[in-house]
Amino acid sequence: MLKPDTVRRKLIGRIIQRFEDKRLEIVEMKMLKIPKELAEKLYEEHKNKDFFKSLVDFITSGRVVVMVIEGENAISVVRKMIGKTNPLEAEMGTIRGDFGYSTPDNLVHASDSQESAKREMQLFFGK
């Protein structure tokens, strides 16, 4: 997912290009403004944490681009490409290292496992 800061900063094309350059295939994609209820489902594993409200507030603050990306080892490749959650700790050459400047404004969200990917695809694409 390309988060609201990516959309606001007009970085959509530059970030998608990185995935395509890595020979990953975008098989589904759409832009939407996530309703609060959907955001709460997306982040339900963090519901009892102090930062839950700020996560929901941020992800609902503007439009996002959700995608299904496929390719060999897609989950691990994408997660390596995006870098550490905190952009200040992310290595240069990663998406967050090159474009990020703060958390939660860290540009992208990527599933961390097959199970998470399936759950998140269901939330956004219904499949």
Summary of the structure (lengths in Angstrom):
residues: 127
radius of gyration: 13.7
end to end distance: 16.5
largest distance: 38.4
contacts: 353
relative contact order: 0.20
helix: 46%
strand: 15%
